[in-house]
Amino acid sequence: MNKMGSTSLNVFMKCSKQFNTTHYGCGPLTLAENSKKERYTRATVPCGKCIHEALQDRVKKHAPLAACGGVSDSNPTGFNSFMQLDYNRGEDECIFPQMTALEEIHREYPHATLILLSRPLNDWINSVNHWQDLRQRFIDCNYEDLPTGKGRNPFQLQSWVCNHIARVRQFVKDHPTHALIELNLYDTKQADYYLSRLLIGASQGTKCFGKANQGDKQEEKKKSK
């Protein structure tokens, strides 16, 4: 979900040096090439757009993430960690594979670990409002539980996020081969500890989480003064 900590999560994955991770951008990229970038992947195409196009293809639809650079038998060094799969440019370009393509992702990677970061929804809406025209793009798009024209009322956006979280929880319950990790974006110490323990087997936190997007925290400090 936009503005829910995907950059922080991507930085953790890179910092851990255990994952070939991508944030927003997809394309064939080796782990060695990707590690040269501190935060963002050198993309050839936005992941959401790439996955959407792959799902329309008769052959690629069976492995849409592999078609976009994901790890596979033919590409063993491909991406094994994806952050921010959505591609949202408003109106006809409103793509959220993490909402609409969970079954396809399950068929391709039946043992994938899913991670949900959360933050107070009022803070999230404030962040959305200050990120380019993202609020308007949400309003213009036609999503499940958030049809075109909805989203001006903050409660509509809050409900949309809560419904998404509920669907992911139910999806994992229905597909128990997956693990689901839920963390508070603001509790960086706890998030770092559990991600380090659960994903890379560290005995303690690696201090890899909480390095990114400090702008949101600075904005909150200004508001509290």
Secondary structure, 3 states (H helix, E strand, C coil): CCCCCHHHHHHHHHHHCCCCEEECEECCCCHHHHCCCCCCCCCCEEHHHHHHHHHCCCCHHHCCCHHHCECCCCCCCCECEEECCCEEEECCEEECHHHHCHHHHHHHCCCCEEEEEECCHHHHHHHHHCCCCHHHHHHHCCECCECCCCCCCHHHHHHHHHHHHHHHHHHHHHCCCCEEEEEECCCHHHHHHHHHHHHHCCCCCCCCCCCCCHHHHHHHHHHHC
